[in-house]
Amino acid sequence: MAVLLPYMNFTDHESFNCILSYTLLSTAVLITSFLSFCRLRWLNKARVTDLTPPTTPTTAPTATQYYSWTWKLRTVSVEMVLNYLHFKSRVSPIIPSPEKTLLPNLSQNEQASLAYHPNSLPGGRWLQTPTGRIRVYEFGPEDGKRVLFVHGISTPSIVARDLLLNLAARGCRVMVFDLPGRGYSECCKVTPQDMRLYSALIMMVTTSSTAPGGFLPFNIIGYSLGGGITVSFASQFPHLVSSIAVVSSAGLLPYAFAPLGMKCSLIPWVPVWLADKLLTTKLKGEEESPVDSLLDGSIDTSTTSQEPVDVFSVIRWQNRHQKGFMSGYVSSMRNGPIFDRVEEWSEVGRLLKGNGFANPRWSEKKAAQMLVMYGEKDDITPPELLDRIRECVGEEYVKGVVVEGGGHEIVVYQWDRVFQEVIDFWEL
């Protein structure tokens, strides 16, 4: 069965895990049976009376010594297994962020020279949650349009710096936070990074707003994994969401077309370090420096007030100094809203059709819509996903935009096009 796995086409995550788990379990049963058979053969040669521990101190027979030794070894082994599985863990499950492991060792000038420093965006603060401290940024006019941005799986908040700063300059009250294990947010290694965690974090972050009148309801923008989080959250809490915009969004990626290595990494009992090796470097943003794409002249930087964010340097900094990144990244891949979330996207379509979101500007004369943007050359979340989104949500409820020449990082290198589409969509 294990030999045939690379040649089998699995259409869903559960069937692949089931077959592979069955294969490994069968192998473990065969090995255990063989060892038990060997032990029984040895016991048949020993005297039964020798296996009973003596009640008085005597010279122990050979069989008794074997019995005592194997029992102690078995007890130690069970203790080690329980500790490994964290049933008796004596350490905190919270993995500290660079706030505690890096910043105390650096001067202010050294912190400012980091690829991503804690003051990269204005309005930064720390939010204590049950799963660790979260880095939150909130800036812009206090009476402005509420906008929450959710970043992707491998890049922290700084990835959308130019887009968010310009939205704030346009009059929006912007909020963004680092997901657990990214940037300066801590990661809880025993908490699955699924929509239960992401929804709770969004609720905690938005209700901690310092703006008068609070932050609810809000408009939400999701990038990459953040797009899947955005749609899943909106399908569950429509009364908190005014409108939806997603950029290079996951959520409807077909699991059937995922590489075999990725499918193996999604199995829950595969160690995190091995799962990290099985995932492609392209997904983690480590394949090549994005600066190279600036050299071909296909990206217009004339409208930027500063150099675009060096995503490659940010990811290298994160891999080196964020100890929770590997755990958070793998957990998001296994549990996050990435593959085949058809029901949630279809629910958003039904809510748009019935004007179920907290948006007073939609009227009966104009159908409510969500904004969906993809890069023309995106090979991580290809623009063909637009067709699947239209099938789930409905053709008339999707405003689809394909950015010519853009890759997966259009929120970084074509941020001005994304910005223009967003302000047109919101009529700012």
C-alpha positions in Angstrom: 0.0 0.0 0.0 2.8 2.4 0.9 4.4 1.8 -2.5 1.2 2.7 -4.3 0.6 6.0 -2.4 2.5 8.3 -4.8 0.4 7.0 -7.7 -3.0 7.4 -6.1 -5.1 10.5 -6.6 -6.8 11.6 -3.4 -9.6 14.1 -3.7 -9.9 15.0 -0.1 -7.7 15.3 3.0 -9.6 12.7 5.1 -9.3 9.8 2.7 -5.5 10.3 2.2 -5.0 10.4 6.0 -7.2 7.4 6.5 -5.3 5.2 4.0 -1.9 6.3 5.0 -2.7 5.8 8.7 -4.1 2.4 8.0 -0.9 1.4 6.2 1.3 2.5 9.1 -1.0 1.0 11.7 -0.9 -2.3 9.9 2.9 -2.2 9.8 3.0 -1.4 13.5 0.6 -4.3 14.3 2.8 -6.8 12.3 6.0 -5.6 14.1 4.3 -5.9 17.5 2.9 -9.3 16.7 6.3 -10.5 15.7 7.9 -9.2 18.9 5.2 -10.8 21.0 5.7 -14.2 19.2 9.4 -14.0 19.9 8.8 -13.3 23.6 6.3 -16.1 23.9 8.9 -18.5 22.4 11.4 -17.4 25.0 8.8 -17.8 27.9 8.0 -21.3 26.8 11.6 -22.3 27.5 11.6 -20.7 31.0 10.0 -22.2 34.0 6.8 -20.7 35.1 7.9 -20.6 38.7 10.9 -18.5 37.9 8.6 -15.7 36.6 7.0 -15.1 40.0 9.0 -12.5 42.0 10.2 -14.0 45.3 8.6 -12.8 48.5 11.8 -13.0 50.5 15.3 -11.7 49.5 16.9 -14.4 47.5 19.2 -14.8 44.6 16.9 -14.0 41.7 16.8 -16.5 38.9 17.6 -15.5 35.4 13.9 -15.4 34.3 13.0 -13.2 37.3 15.8 -10.8 36.4 14.5 -10.6 32.9 11.0 -10.0 34.2 12.0 -7.2 36.5 14.2 -5.5 33.9 11.6 -5.5 31.2 8.9 -4.2 33.6 11.1 -1.3 34.7 12.0 -0.5 31.0 8.4 -0.6 30.1 7.5 1.8 32.9 10.2 4.2 31.8 9.2 4.0 28.2 5.5 4.9 29.0 6.7 7.8 31.1 8.8 9.1 28.2 5.9 8.7 25.7 3.5 10.5 28.0 5.9 13.4 28.4 6.5 13.5 24.7 2.8 13.7 24.0 2.5 16.6 26.6 0.1 14.7 28.9 2.6 15.5 31.7 4.2 18.6 30.2 5.9 20.9 32.7 6.7 23.7 30.3 4.5 26.5 29.0 2.9 25.8 25.7 3.4 29.5 24.7 6.4 30.0 22.3 7.8 33.4 23.0 8.0 35.9 20.2 11.0 38.2 19.2 9.5 40.7 21.7 11.1 38.6 24.4 13.9 36.7 22.7 15.3 39.4 20.4 14.4 43.0 21.3 15.8 43.1 24.8 19.3 42.4 23.4 19.2 45.2 20.8 19.5 49.0 21.1 17.0 51.3 19.6 19.1 51.9 16.5 19.6 48.1 16.1 15.9 47.6 16.4 15.2 50.2 13.7 17.5 48.4 11.3 15.6 45.2 11.5 13.7 44.0 8.4 10.6 44.1 10.5 10.7 46.2 13.7 7.9 46.7 16.1 7.3 50.3 15.0 7.1 49.5 11.3 3.5 50.6 11.4 2.0 53.4 13.6 -0.3 52.7 16.6 1.4 49.5 17.7 0.3 47.9 21.0 0.5 44.5 22.7 -2.7 42.5 23.4 -2.6 39.7 26.0 -4.8 36.8 25.0 -5.2 33.2 26.4 -3.0 31.9 23.6 -0.2 34.5 24.0 0.6 38.1 23.4 -0.5 39.5 20.0 1.0 42.5 18.2 -1.7 44.9 17.0 -1.6 48.1 15.0 -4.4 50.7 14.8 -4.1 54.0 13.1 -6.0 56.5 11.0 -8.8 59.0 11.8 -10.8 57.9 14.9 -14.1 58.6 13.1 -13.0 57.0 9.8 -14.3 53.9 8.0 -13.4 50.8 10.0 -11.0 48.5 8.1 -9.5 45.3 9.4 -6.7 43.6 7.4 -5.8 40.0 7.8 -2.4 39.0 6.4 -1.2 35.7 4.9 0.3 32.4 6.1 4.0 33.3 5.9 4.2 37.1 6.1 3.4 39.4 9.0 1.5 42.7 9.1 4.2 44.7 7.4 3.4 43.0 4.1 0.6 45.5 3.4 2.3 48.6 4.8 1.8 50.8 1.7 -1.8 49.8 1.1 -2.8 50.3 4.8 -1.0 53.7 5.2 -2.7 55.0 2.1 -6.1 53.8 3.3 -5.5 55.6 6.5 -4.5 58.7 4.6 -7.8 58.3 2.7 -9.7 58.6 5.9 -10.0 55.0 7.1 -9.4 53.7 10.6 -7.2 50.8 9.9 -6.4 47.8 12.2 -4.0 44.9 11.5 -2.4 42.3 13.8 0.2 39.6 13.5 -1.2 36.1 13.4 0.2 33.7 16.1 3.7 32.6 15.3 4.2 35.5 12.8 6.0 38.8 13.3 5.8 39.8 17.0 2.9 37.6 18.1 3.4 34.6 20.3 2.3 31.1 19.3 0.6 28.5 21.5 1.8 25.1 20.2 -1.1 23.1 21.6 -3.9 25.3 20.1 -4.8 24.4 16.5 -4.7 27.4 14.2 -8.2 26.9 12.8 -11.2 29.2 12.5 -12.0 28.8 16.2 -8.7 30.5 17.1 -8.8 33.0 14.2 -12.4 34.1 15.0 -11.6 34.5 18.7 -8.6 36.6 17.8 -10.5 38.8 15.5 -13.1 39.4 18.2 -10.5 40.1 20.8 -8.5 42.4 18.6 -11.4 44.5 17.3 -13.1 44.8 20.7 -9.8 46.1 22.1 -9.9 49.2 19.8 -9.0 52.5 21.3 -11.2 54.5 19.0 -14.3 56.2 20.4 -17.4 54.2 19.5 -15.4 51.0 19.1 -14.5 49.2 15.9 -17.7 47.3 15.1 -18.9 46.7 12.5 -15.9 46.8 10.1 -14.9 46.2 6.5 -12.4 43.4 6.2 -9.6 42.8 3.7 -7.9 39.4 3.6 -4.7 38.5 1.8 -3.8 34.9 0.9 -4.6 32.8 3.9 -6.2 35.9 5.3 -8.7 35.8 2.5 -9.9 32.4 3.6 -10.1 33.6 7.2 -12.0 36.7 6.0 -14.7 34.7 4.2 -15.0 32.0 6.9 -15.4 34.7 9.6 -17.9 36.7 7.6 -20.0 33.6 7.0 -20.3 33.1 10.8 -20.5 36.7 12.0 -22.2 38.7 9.2 -23.6 41.2 11.7 -20.1 42.3 12.4 -18.9 42.7 8.8 -19.9 45.6 6.5 -18.1 44.4 3.3 -15.5 41.9 2.1 -12.4 42.3 -0.1 -10.0 39.5 -0.7 -6.6 39.6 -2.4 -4.8 36.4 -3.8 -7.2 34.5 -1.5 -7.0 30.9 -0.4 -10.1 29.1 0.8 -11.1 27.3 -2.4 -7.8 25.7 -3.4 -8.6 22.2 -4.6 -7.0 19.6 -2.3 -7.0 17.1 -5.1 -4.2 19.0 -6.9 -2.0 19.5 -3.9 1.5 17.8 -4.2 2.0 14.5 -2.4 4.6 16.1 0.0 2.0 18.7 1.0 -0.6 16.1 1.7 1.8 14.1 3.9 2.7 17.3 5.8 -1.0 17.8 6.6 -1.3 14.6 8.6 -1.7 15.5 12.2 0.8 13.0 13.7 3.7 13.9 11.4 6.2 15.9 13.4 6.3 19.7 12.8 9.9 19.7 11.8 9.3 17.0 9.1 6.1 18.7 7.9 8.0 21.9 7.5 10.6 20.1 5.3 7.8 18.5 3.2 6.2 21.9 2.4 7.6 23.7 -0.6 9.7 26.8 -0.1 7.5 28.6 -2.6 4.6 28.5 -0.2 6.8 29.8 2.6 8.0 32.6 0.4 11.7 31.4 0.4 12.1 30.5 -3.3 13.6 33.7 -4.6 14.0 37.3 -3.7 11.1 39.5 -4.8 13.5 42.3 -5.5 14.4 40.5 -8.7 10.9 41.2 -10.0 11.5 44.9 -9.7 14.4 44.7 -12.2 12.4 43.6 -15.2 10.5 46.9 -15.4 7.1 45.3 -15.1 6.3 47.0 -11.7 5.7 50.7 -11.5 7.2 52.2 -8.3 6.8 55.8 -9.3 3.7 56.3 -7.1 5.4 54.9 -3.9 6.7 57.3 -1.3 9.3 54.7 -0.2 10.8 51.5 -1.4 8.4 48.5 -1.5 8.6 46.1 1.5 11.4 43.6 1.0 9.2 40.5 1.6 12.2 38.1 1.3 14.2 39.9 4.0 11.1 39.9 6.3 10.6 36.2 5.8 14.3 35.5 6.5 14.2 37.6 9.6 11.0 35.7 10.7 12.5 32.3 10.1 15.6 33.2 12.1 14.1 35.0 15.1 10.4 33.9 15.4 10.7 30.6 17.2 6.9 29.9 16.8 6.8 30.4 13.0 7.4 26.7 12.1 4.7 25.6 14.6 2.2 28.3 13.5 2.8 27.8 9.8 2.3 24.0 9.9 -0.7 24.3 12.1 -2.3 26.9 9.7 -1.6 24.6 6.8 -3.3 21.6 8.6 -6.2 23.4 10.1 -6.7 26.8 8.4 -9.3 27.7 5.8 -7.2 26.9 2.7 -8.7 24.0 0.9 -12.3 23.4 -0.5 -14.2 25.6 1.9 -17.2 25.5 -0.5 -19.9 25.8 2.2 -18.5 28.9 3.8 -18.1 30.7 0.4 -21.6 29.6 -0.6 -23.0 31.0 2.7 -21.4 34.4 1.9 -23.2 34.3 -1.5 -26.5 33.7 0.3 -25.8 36.5 2.7 -24.9 38.9 -0.1 -28.1 37.9 -1.9 -30.2 38.6 1.2 -28.3 41.8 2.2 -27.3 39.9 5.4 -24.2 42.0 6.2 -24.1 45.1 8.3 -23.7 47.5 5.3 -26.3 50.3 4.9 -25.0 51.4 1.5 -26.3 48.4 -0.4 -29.7 49.0 -1.7 -32.4 47.0 -3.6 -31.3 48.7 -6.8 -27.7 47.5 -6.5 -26.7 44.0 -5.7 -24.3 43.6 -2.8 -20.9 42.3 -3.9 -17.5 41.2 -2.6 -14.3 42.3 -4.2 -11.9 39.5 -5.3 -8.5 40.2 -6.8 -5.8 37.9 -8.2 -2.5 38.4 -9.9 -2.3 37.2 -13.5 0.9 35.2 -13.0 0.0 34.0 -9.5 1.1 30.3 -9.3 0.2 29.8 -5.6 -3.4 31.0 -5.7 -4.0 31.1 -9.5 -6.6 33.5 -11.0 -8.6 30.5 -12.2 -10.0 30.4 -8.7 -12.2 33.3 -9.7 -14.4 30.8 -11.7 -14.8 28.6 -8.7 -15.6 31.6 -6.5 -18.3 32.8 -8.9 -19.8 29.3 -8.9 -20.0 29.3 -5.0 -20.9 33.0 -4.4 -22.8 33.8 -7.6 -21.7 35.7 -10.7 -23.6 38.9 -9.9 -22.3 39.1 -6.3 -18.6 39.0 -7.2 -16.5 41.9 -8.5 -13.5 40.0 -9.9 -10.3 41.7 -10.9 -7.2 40.2 -12.4 -4.1 42.4 -12.1 -2.1 42.2 -15.3 1.5 40.9 -14.8 1.0 40.5 -11.0 2.1 37.5 -9.0 1.0 36.4 -5.5 2.5 39.5 -3.9 0.3 42.1 -5.6 -0.6 43.5 -2.2 3.1 44.5 -2.0 4.3 45.3 -5.5 1.0 46.4 -7.1 -0.4 47.9 -3.9 -1.4 51.0 -5.9 -3.7 49.0 -8.2 -5.2 47.1 -5.2 -5.7 50.4 -3.4 -7.5 52.0 -6.4 -9.8 49.0 -6.7 -10.6 49.0 -3.0 -11.4 52.8 -2.8 -13.6 52.4 -6.0 -15.4 49.4 -4.5 -16.0 51.3 -1.2 -16.7 54.6 -3.0 -14.2 56.5 -0.9 
